[in-house]
Amino acid sequence: MGDTIPADVRLIEVKNFETDEALLTGESLPVRKVTDAVFPDDTGPGDRLNIAYSSSTVTKGRAKGVVFATGAFTEIGAIAVALHAKESKVRPVKRKPDGHAGPHRYLEAYTLTLSDAIGRFLGVNVGTPLQRKLSKLAILLFGIAIVCAIVVLGSNKFDSRQEVVIYAVATGLSMIPASLVVVLTITMAAGTKRMVQRNVIVRNLKSLEALGAVTDICSDKTGTLTQVGNATRATDPTNGELRFDSRMPKNINFNQSKEGSETQDTPVGATELLSGSNYLLQNFLNVAALANLATVHEKDGQWFARGDPTEIAIQVFSTRFSWNRLDLTQGDSSQWIDVAELPFDSDVKRMSVIMKNKSTEDHFVFTKGAVERVIQDCKYYCLQDEENLEVAMTEDFRREILNNMEAFAALGLRVLCLASRKYNDELPRDQEIDRRLIEVDLTFRGLIGLYDPPRPESAAAVRQCHDAGISVHMLTGDHPETAKAIAIEVGILPPHIERVSREIADIMVMTASQFDSLDDDQVDALPVLPLVIARCAPSTKVRMIEALHRRNKFCAMTGDGVNDSPSLRRADVGIAMGQSGSDVAKDASDIVLTDDNFASIVAAIEEGRRIFDNIQKFVLHVLAENIAQAGTLLVGLAFKDDRGLSVFPLAPVEIVWIIMITSGMPDMGLGFERAVPDIMSRPPQSLKTGIFTMEFLVDMVVYGLWITALCLASFSLVVFGFGNGDLGNSCNEAYSESCDVVFRARATTFACLTWFALFLAWEMIDMRRSFFRMQPGSKKYLTQWMFDVWRNKFLFWAVIIGFITLFPALYIPVVNVKVFKHVGISWEWAIVFIAATLFFLGVETWKFGKRVFFRHRSKKQLGHVWKDMDIEQRAFADYLSGKEDLQNNSVAEFQKQD
């Protein structure tokens, strides 16, 4: 169920098989399939009930068939071929009911089509939200660039000489982030590749941006938080409890099946249990082995199993009593024949099979499923170990069954109920079997408890989520006590939940029926949302997501079944299981976990945060450099020669060199930067502000203006401090003796700006920590920075190459004078070194001030510094405060009643 059929298949065997063919026929209802019907060749696809079509989805049952068409030769493939033509990008004309349209409608359609084309060309209506936002930023900067170019021309009296025009163009270019889109694309592509290495497949690039903002994870239990390594730990036949360990079963008669019988607690072997007429155990094993599609068999001394992990565990249990489904249904000595199957349905939470006994010709219904759902249809049970002696179910015995289930669930066991009945009614042929008529008047056969241990990494992953300010919610179909026990074990619930007030504890763990019985206003009035919802239905998951959204939370939801697709689509980040998930769930998801592991979700969030950080780092580096270049070029217009024309502090080629050669590769290197040490020890970022936070904007301006000030100071020192202050004549056009000082000052400014761009890339490895102390736990107080810059080898070599390429640009004869409009420098290197030192001091002082500010603000808002808060405070502070709020509300309500 839930699988997508990959080819057109002629069915040869069906068991309650239905498919959703809405993609092909448009029919919204599932189609029930048959095998023995034959249709004429001209029969339409919707009427060929013996064919399962490619791209249709299995909604119920199982089937076998023969593939007769694949790819373009299938029915859906023929449609795809017909639609192979490119989709029209022309907006349709809105017409009246009679088909006519006025001239203004044609004008409207043409205008919208043109605006769409322009938007696609500019990138403002295609790509991810971040890509669209950056495209809009690029358009804004392009407008600013035009203004800057006009300012340059205006300050030079709109002189049309080549040097002025080129300088104006170069000034405009300094405001355009040329490498932004390329580096962003490469960073996201590299992030996607790293995700695959961490068992996460990204289906939607938007999720890469969204993962870092996740505040809540709604996760399933089985297979995600647990190992799916189910093992039968305990059973409860009606004549006693049957515990199974690695050695042998133990039969403990805590129920007196016969008056005056004594309780036995001595171990009894499987052979001894089945000797004689142990009808209760035999009936129990019949249901366990036959209401089960898993197979267990031995080959060459090794055991092999295939099927659902839960059913495999039950099949292994019955096989230890030599009660194997394959032996019972296949071979000459087989006793049972498969007749029909009612597959598991998440709405009724049970499955059944109808089997025929070869020796008696009787039909039997064998059912297993959720205890509450099965016992409500149980009409009988057996007290005595005699065949066919059934007693009407009483409320006392039903309560005893539920008590036993609670006891198993409190141990963290997943409890299933087994039941059966004789069925001799006529079975409908090639028609849907109404399970409401089959799964009734059942005889209770017992309980079976399965232990699915948590994955070893689950507890650490949940703790990491709490450390990162992410709440984890378990939405599972298991019993509340089972879910609660596992949730405590992995850390979703506090270890000492008994210390929490009863009111809050009841909200922490709820059943789907309790949660769904509340309307939206009542859910919103809850002081906190539940951390565990048991017996969860697909609709409950959707309501949980909506409740989180109303509280302004950003949530990720896991799912694997067909019915999970609405919740996966409704979640901000839909996460499907790659191993156990259905194709429908995968299609509805944003990312797919190839190992179905909760720890992979945490790894994906960590990777999403790393990508977000790196994008913010290189965008800040690019824009700070743009402000620095534009500021230097525009303020530098104030340097005038004797003719009143501006003397440019940087030549146009120098500007282009810094943009294309010096800054491009370090920007790319920042995109490959590893995660900072505290990436999972801080609250989630806000997607509303994105990368353009207030801190980002202030940093951009501060770094840009600081570099501008140092560059202009360096130019002024060479010309006016150590030079004669002569700005020469026509120094923008060619070298002359009078322009020697200007050319040296220009080379000094070029060297300073190059160094600042490269050093700023290293400073951006961490936007708050000191360059010399990026690893706070390191004991290498003086040399740690060396290891930090070497860790990202791409960035390291990008910076080193940037340093190396500076020297040919400065000292190659002719090229330096004719192309770059500067000359080689000597003593001016002292100014460059001093300016670089001042640059580091300024940036480090600014970072120190930021650390003090944010630490003080965090303490003021939270009462603690976030990273100094205890993990339990971060994870359950809302629930503890919710406890106080709930108590205060109760007191207020009591006073109001008085």
N, C-alpha and C positions, 0 to 999 in steps of 0.2 A: 504494500500500500504506500502510495506517495511517489513511487518511481515513475519516471517518464519513459515511455516506450520508445526505443531508438529506431525502430524499423516497422514496416507494415508486416503483420504476422497473421497467418491463418491459424486459428485456434484449434487445438486437438483435445484439450482437457481444460475444463474450467471448474472452479469451486467458488461459488458465490461471487463471481468476477464482474466488476463494473469499472467503466472508464469514463473520464471527463473528456469529451470531444468538442468542447466549446471553441477551441482554436480552429478546428476544421469545419464544423457544421454550424457553430453559433448556438447550439442547443445547450442551455444552462444546466439541465438535469443530467446526471450520470446515466450511461447506457449499459443495460445488463446484457452480457454476451452469452451466446450459446455455441455449441459445437456441431450438432448434427444437421443444422438447417443449411440448405443450398439455395442460392439466389441466382436469377438470370444475370447475364453480363452487363446489362444496362441498368442494373439497380444502383441507386445513388449511394455514396459513402455512408450517409446517415442510417440507411436501412440494411446495410450488410452487418448483421449481428454476429457473424462468425469471424469477423476481422477486427484485430486490434491495430489501430493506426499509429504511425510515427508521430511523436510530439504530444500524443494524448497522455493523460495522467491516470494512473491506477488509483481509484478511490475506495475500492473494496475487493477483498478476496485474492485468489491466486489463479494462475493459468499457465499452461504450456502451449507452445505453438511452433510453427515452421515459418521462418522468415522468407518472404518471397519478393520483397522490394526494399531497397535502401536508397538513401541520398535523394537525388533529384527525381528518382523513379517512384517515390512514394507519393501519396495523395497530397501531403503537405509540401513535398518537394516540388510538385507541379505548380502549386500556388506560388511558391517562392520564385520559381523560374519566370512565371508570368509577371511577378512584381519586381523583376531584376532591374528594371529601369530605375534611374535615380529619382528619389522623391522630389517633387516640385517644391521649389523654394519661393514660388510666387503666391502672394496672399490672394485668396479667392475674393471675388466681388460679391458683396452682400446683395441679394436680390429679393424682390417682393414675391409673395406667394404665386403670382402669375408669371414669374420668370423675368420680369423686366427690372432694370436698375437704372437709376438716374445718373447723370454725369458725375455728380459729387461722389457716388459710390465707387466709380472707376478711379477718380482722383485719390480717394482714400486708400484703395487697394494698392495703387502704384506708389503712393507715399510710404505706406507701411512696408511694402516690399523693398523699397530703396533704403529705408531706415534699417531693416533687418540685414540687408547686404552690407551697409556701412558698419553696423554693429558687429557682424561676423568678421569683417576686415580688421576692425580695431580691437576685436577680442573682448568686447564688453558684454556680449550675450552668449558666449560659448566658454566651455571650460569649467573648472571648479570655482566655488565662491572666491577663494583667495586669488586665483588667476584673474577672475573678472575684476576684483578689487585692485589688483596691481595694474591691470590694463587701464582702468580709470585713472590711477595714479600717474601712469605714463602719459596719458593724454593731458592731465593737469600740468605735469612737468614740461610737456612740449609747449603748452601755452606760455608757461613761465619762461621757457627758453627763447621764444619769439620776443617776449618783452625784454629780456636781457640783451638780445641782439639789437633791438631798437635803441636801448639805452646806450650801448657801445657806439652805435652810429651817431646818435644824438650828441654824445659827449665829444665826438670828433667832427661836429658841424656837418654831419652827413657827407663826409668826404668819401668819395667813391673809389679811392685808391685801393689797390688789390690787398695790401696788408691790413687795412682797416676792415674791409669786407670779410676777409678770412678770419680775422680776430673776432669779429662779431659772430661769425658762424661757429667758431671754436668755443666762444663763451656760451652760445646756445647749446652746443653739444655737451658742455660740462654739466648741464642740468638734466640731461637725458640719461637714465640708467640703462646703458646699452646692453649690459650683460644680464640684466635682471631676469628676463623671461627664459633665457637659455639656462642659467644656473638653477632657476626654480624647477624647470622641467627635469634637468639632470638629477637634482636633489630628490625629487619625488620618485623618479625612476629607480634611483639607488635605494631609496627607502623601501620601495616595493620589493626589490630583490632581497634586501635584508629581512623583510617580513617572511618571505618564502623560506629562508634559512631558519626562521624561528617558528615554522609550522603554521604560518598564516598566509592565506591567499587573498589579495585585495581585488575585489570585483568592481569597486566603485572608488575612484580617486578622491571623492569628497570625504570618504571615511578617513583618509590619511590626515586630513585637517581636523576632523571631528574627534578622533580618538583621544587626543590630548585634553579635550574639554569634558570627558565623561565624568560625571559625578556619582552615578549609580549604575551598578551592574546587576541585572536580573538573570540569574543563572539557574539552569536545571541542575538536579542532583546526580541522577544516574548517568554515569559515563563521562560527565564533565568534572564534577567534584570527586567522584568515586571512580574505582578502577574498572568497573563492569566485570570484575572477577568474582562473580557471585558464587557463593558456596552455601549449601543447605546446612544451617546450624541447628535448627530445632523444628519438630513437627508436633502436632497436637491431634492425634486420632481421638475419636470419641471414647475409646477405652483406655486412654492414657497418653502420656507424653512420650514421644520417641525422639530422643536426642541422638545426634550423629556426630561423632568426632573422627579423628584420623584412624582410630583403632576399630571401633565397632559401635553399633547402636546400643542404646540403653533404654530399656522399657520401664517407665515409672508409672504405675497406676495410681494417679492422684484422684481419679474419678472411680467410684465403686460401680463397676458394671453389673455386679451381682451382689445381692444382699449378703453381708457377712464376709465378703472376700477381703483378703489382706493386701496391703500395698507391697509391691516388690521393687527392690532397688538394686538387684544384682544384675550384672551385665548379661545380656542374652544375644547370641549371635543371630545373623540374618537367616541362616538356614533353619535354626531352631524356631525363629519367629514365624516362618512360613510353613513349618511342619504342621500337620493336622489341618484343622478347618478354621484358620484364622481369617474369617471372611472380612472383618473390618479392615485389616491391614491390606488384604488383597484388593478390596474395593478402593481403598486409598491409593494404592499403587497403580490401579487401572487408570484412575483419573490423572495421576501424576505423569504416567508414561504416555497415555493416549491423547489427552487434551494438551498436546505438546508437539510442535513441528520440528523440534531439534532432533538431531541424530547423533548417536555416540556409538562408535564401533572400534574394534581392535584389528590392527593389521600389522603383521610382522613383529608382534610383541609390543607395539606402541598403540596408544589410544588416540583417536581423532574425534573431534566434535565439530558440528556445523549447525548454525542457527542463532537465534537470539540468546544472548548471555544468560538471561533469566531462565529461559527454557532449558538451556544446556545444563545449568546447575541442578534443576529438578530432574532432568533426564539422567544425569550422572548419579543422583541419589537413588532413583528407581533401578538403575543398572546394577548398583551394588547389591540389590536383592535379586539379580538375574531377571529383572522385569523391564526389559529393553523394548522400546517401540519397534525397532527393526525386526526383532525376533517375534514379536507379537503379531505383526502385520505382514511379514514377508516370509517366503519359504514354505516348504511342505508342511511343517509343523505349526504354521501360524494359526492363531485363534480368532483374529479380528480382521474385518474388511472395512476400509474407509468408505463412507457413504456421502457425507457432506461436511462442510466446515463453515462455521460462523466466525469470521476472523475478529481479532481484537478491535474494539471500537472505543475511542477515547470518551465518547458520550456515556456509554453504559459500563465501561471499564471492565470488560470481561471478554472471553472467547470460549467457543464451544465446538465440539466435534460430534458428529453422529456416526456411531460405529455399529457394525453388524457382527454378532457372535456366530461363528461358523457352526458350532455344535448345536445351539438352541434355535438359530435363525431369528433371535430377538435383536431388536435395535435398542441401543442405549445412547443417551445424551451425557457427555462428559464435559463439565464446565469448570473453569478456574478464572479467578479475577479478584478484584478488590473485595475485602471481606464484607463491608457494609452493603455493597451492591449485590453480592451473591446471596447472602443469608436472607435478604428481604424476599427472595424468591424460593427460599428453602421451606418446604412444608413438613418435612420429616427429618428424623435423625435416628441413629441406632444406638441403643444402650448395651444390649447384650451381643455377645459374639456369636450370633446365629444368623444364618442366611435368610435374607428377605424379612427379617423381623424389624419393622420400622415403627417408630412412635411419632405421634404428631408433635411438631415443634412447639415448644412453650416459650413464653416470654422469659422465664427464669433461665432456661437453657440458652436462649439467644443472648441474654445478658452475660451468661458465663462464657460464651464464645467471645464476646466483645472484651470481656475482662482478660481472657487469655491472649487475645490479640494485643491489648494494651501492654501486657507484660512483655510480650515478644518485642513490640515496637519500642518500648523503653530501653531495650538492649541495643537499639539501632538496627533491628532486623526489619526487612521488608516482608510483610505478611500477606500471603495469598490464601484464598479460601478455595477448597476443592469440593465439588458436589456432582451428583449424577442422578439419573432416573431412567427408567425403562420407557421406550418410545415405540409404540406399535402402530401409530397413525400412518396414513398414506402420505408419502413425501411428494410434494409438487415437482413435476418434471419440467426443466427449462424455464422455471419461473422463480422469482425471488422468494426465498424462504423467510417468512416473518419470524424473527427470533423471539418476538413477544409470545408466540405460540409454542415455541420450542423450550425456551429457558424458563419454565414455570414448573411448580410442584416438584422441585428438586429435593433430593435427600442429601443432607450435610454429611460430608465424608471426613473433613478435618481441615486443619490449618498447616501451612508450611512456612517456616521462617527462613529467609535468605539474607545472608550478610554480604553487603557490597562495601568493602572497606574503602575509606577515602584514599585518594592518590597520595603518595608520600609528599608531593610538592604542594598539595592543595592548601594545607594550613599556612605554609610560608607565603603562598601567593595571596591568600586572604589577608594575612597580616600586612603584606606589602601594599595591598589596596587601602587598608585602613591607614597605613603610614602616609599614603598619598592623598588622603582626604576623600577616598571613594567608598561609598557604602555598598555592601554586597547583600543582595536579597536572594533567597532561595525559593524558587517557584517550582514545586515538584508535585507529582501525582501520588506520592507515597503518603502513608498514614502520618498524622501530626506528630506522634511520639517518635516515630522513626526519623522523620525530618528533623525534629528538635535534637535528637541524640547526635545525628551526624553534624548538624549545624554547630552544636557546642564543640564537637570534636575538631572541626576545621576552623573554628573561631568566628563564624558568622554571628553566633550568639555569645554573650559574655559567659565566661566559665562559671561564674557564681550567679547565675540567673535567679536562683532562689532568693537572693538578697534584694532583687528588684521588686518593687511593689506589685501586687497582684494585678492591678489595673494595667500597668505598663507591660507586664509579662504577658497578659492576655492579648495585648495588641501586637507584641513582638512575634507571637506565633498564632496564626489564624488559619482556619480552613477556608477553602474557596466559597463554601456556602455561607460562612459568616461574613466574609468580605463582600460577596456579591449581594447579600441581603441589605447592605448599606447603600443608600443613594449617594450621589456625588457630593451633596452638601454635608452628609454625615461623614463621608470619607475625608473631606477637606477639614472637618472639625476635629478629626483625630489629632492628638498632640504630635504623634509620629506615625509613620507608615510601617506596616509589618515587615519584619526582616525575613520571616518564613511564612509562606502560604502553602499549605498542604492540600492534597486532593485537588490540585489546581487544574482547571479547565482552560482551553485556549482563550475563551472570552475573558477569563479572569486576568490573563496576562495583558490583554488589551486595556482593561480597566486600570490595571496597575500602572501601565505606561502613561495613561491619561492623567492619573492621579499625580504621578511624578512631574509631568509637564505643568500641571496646574500649580505645582510648588516650585516652578522654574528650575527643575532639575534637567540634566542632560544625561540620558540613559542609553545603555547598551543592553540588548536582549538576546539571549541564546534560544535556539529552537532547532528541532530536527524533523518534526512531522509536518504533514500537509496542513493540519489545522493551525500550525504555528505561523504560517505565512502572514496572516493579518498583523500579528504582533511584531514580526520582524520588519514589516514595512512601516508600521507605526513608530517603531523605535528610532531614535536618532542614529544609532549604529546597530544594524541587524547582523547577528553572528550565527551562521549555520554550522552544523557539524559535518565534517567532510567524510567521516567513516560511516556513521549511523544515520546521517541526515538524508531526507528525501530530496529528490531533484527539485520539487516545488519549493521547499525551504531554501535550498541553495540559490534558486533564481530570485527569491524575495530578499536575499541577504545582501549586505555590503561587503562582508568578509567571510571567509570560510576557514575553519580550523581543520587542518589535515590530521591532527591527532586527537581531536575531541577533548582537549585538556584545558581546564580552567587556567592553568598557569600560562598557557599560550595567549589567553585574553589579556592577562597582565603584561606579558611580553609585548603584545600589540599596542597596548596603551603606552607603555614605556617608549616604544619605537615611535608612536605618534607624537609624544611629547618631544622626543629628540628631533624629529623632523620639524616640528613647530619652532623649537629653539633655534635650529640651524637656519631656517628661513628668516627668522627674526634677526639673527646675527649678520647674515650676509646682506640683507636688505638695509639694516642699520649702517653697515660698512659702506655700502654703495651710496646711500643718501647723504651720510656725513661727508663723504668724499666730494659728492656733488656740491654740497653747500660750501665746503672749503674751497673748491676750485672756482665756483661762481663768485664767492666772496672775494677771493684774491684777485680775480680778473676785474671785477666791477670796482672794488675800492682802489685797485691799482690804476684805474683811469685818472685818479687824482694826480698822478705823476705827469707833469707837463714839461715839454721842452721850451726852447726860446720862442718857437712859433705858436705856442699855445696848444700843440697837439699832444695827445696822451702818449707816454712811453710805456709800453706794455711790460709788466713784470714777468710774464711768461709768454713764450712764442706759441703760435697756434699748433705747431707740430709737437711741442712739448706737452700740450694739453691732450692731444690725440694719443700720444705715446702713453701717458699715464692712464688714460681711460681704457685703451685697448690692450696694452702690454703689461703695465704694472699692476692694475687692480683686478683684471678679469680672472686670472688664475687663482689668486688668494680668495676671491669670492667663491669660486668653485670649491676650493679647499675647505672653506667654512661650511659648505653644504655637506661635506663628508665627515664633519667633526663628530666625535663620540659624545655620548650622553654625559652631562655634568654629574658629579657625585651625588648631588641631592635631588636628582630629577624625579625620584619617586618618594621624596620626603617633603613635598610642598603641595598646596591645594591645586586643584585643576584650574587651567586658565579659562578665560572667558572667550567664547567664540564671538560674542557681540562686538567686542573691541578688536578681536583678532590680534594680529601682530602689532597694530598701531596703538599701543597702550600709551598712557601719559608718560611713563618712564621712557619708552622708546622715543617719543617725540622730543622730550627734553634732552635726552642723550644725543639725539641727532643734531640738535641746534648747538648744544654745548661743545661737542667734539668738532663740529664744522667750524664754529667761530674760533675755537682755540687754535685749530690748525691755520685758519685764515690769519689770525693775529701773529702767530709765529712766522708764517711765510712773509707777511708784509714787514715784520720787524727785521727779518734776515735781509730782505732786499734793501731796506732803509739803512741798516748798519753798513752794508758793503758800499752803498752809494754815498751816504751822508756821514756815517760814523767814521769809517776808515778811508773813504774816497774823498774826492774833491767836490762832490755834490753836483758835478756837471752831468746833465742828462743827455748831452751831445746833440747831434742833429741827424734826423732821419735814421735813428737807431732801430726802428722797426723794420727797415728795409734791408740794410747791409751793414757790415762791420766797417768801422773807421777808428782812427786813433782816439777821437773824441768819444767814441762809444765803448771803449774798452771797459770802463767801470760798469756801464749798464749791462754789457754782455757777461761780465763776471757776476754781477748781482743776479742776473737772470739764471745763470748756471747754479748759483747757490740756492736760489728759490726752487729751482727744478729739483735739485738734490734733496732739499728739505721736504718738499711735497711728496717725492717718491718714498723717502724713508718713513714719513708719517703714515702714508697709505699702507705700507708693509707692516709697520709696527702696530697700527690700529687693528690689522687683521689678527695678529697674535693677541692683542688685548681683548678682542671680541670672542676668544675661546670661552670666556666666562664674563657675562655682562656685569657682574657685581664683585666677584672675588678678585683679589689682587693677582696680577700676572705672575708674581713671585710666590704666590701661595694659593694655587688653584686646587690643591689636594689638601684639605684641612687636616686630615689624619696622618699626613706624611711627616716623618722625622728628618727628612732631608731639607733642612731649613734654608740652606744657601744654594742648593743645586737642583731642587725639585723642578724649577722652571725649565731646566734643560730637558728633563724627561717629558714634561708636558708638551713642549714644542716638537719633540721628536715623535711623540705618540701618533700624531696625524702627519704621516710622511708626505702626503700630497700637499698639504698646506706648508709644511716645512720647506720642501723643495721649490714650491711656488714663490715663497718669500725669498729664498736664497737666490733663485734665478732672477727675481726682480732686482736684488742688490747687484748681481753680476752684470745684468744688462744695462745698468746705469752708467757704468764706466765707458763702454764703447760709445754711448751717446754723448758723453762728455769730452772724450779725448781723441776720437778718430778725426784726423785732420780733414778739412774741407767740409765733411759731413756736419761737424759740430757748428761751424761758422755759417755755412750756406743753408743748411736745412733746419737746424735747431735754433739758430740765431743766438748762440752763446759760445763761450770759449772755456777751455779747461781751467780749473781752479787749483789753488795750492793752499795758502794759509786760510782761505775761506772755509776749509774743512773744519776748522775749529768752531766756526759759527754753526756749521751743520751739526757737529757733535753736541754743542751747548743747546741748540734748539731741540735736538732729539731728547736730551736729558730733561729739558723743561717740559717737553711733550709728555714723557713718562710721568714726571712729577705731577703734572696737571691732571692726567687721566687717573693716576692712582689716588690722588687727593679726592677727585670727584667720586670714584668708586667707594672710597672710605666713607665719605659723607652719605652716599646712598645706603650703605650697609647700616650705618647708625640710624638713618631716617626710617628705613623699613623695619628695622628691629623695634624701634620706639613705636611706630604705628601699629605693628602687629600686637605688641604688648598692650597698647591702649585699646584696640578693638576687641581682642580676644581675652585679655587678662593674662595672657602668656605669649611668649614667642612661639610661633607654630612649631618649629623644629624641636623646641624644648618641652613640648606637651607630651604627656604620657600617651602611649599607643591606645590605651583604653579610653582616655579622654577624647582623642580624635575620633575613635570609632563609635563610641556610645554616649558622647556628651549630650547630643540631642535627646536621647532617650532618658538620660538622667535628669536633664532640665525639663523634659516632658513630664517626668514623674512629679516634679515640683509644681509645674503648671496644672497638671491634672488634679493634684491634691488641692491646690488653691482654688481651682474651679469647683471642686466638690464642696469645699468649705463655703464658697460664695453661694453655691446653689442651696446648701443647707440653711445658711443664714436667710436667704431669700424666702425659703419655705416657712421658716419661723416667723 
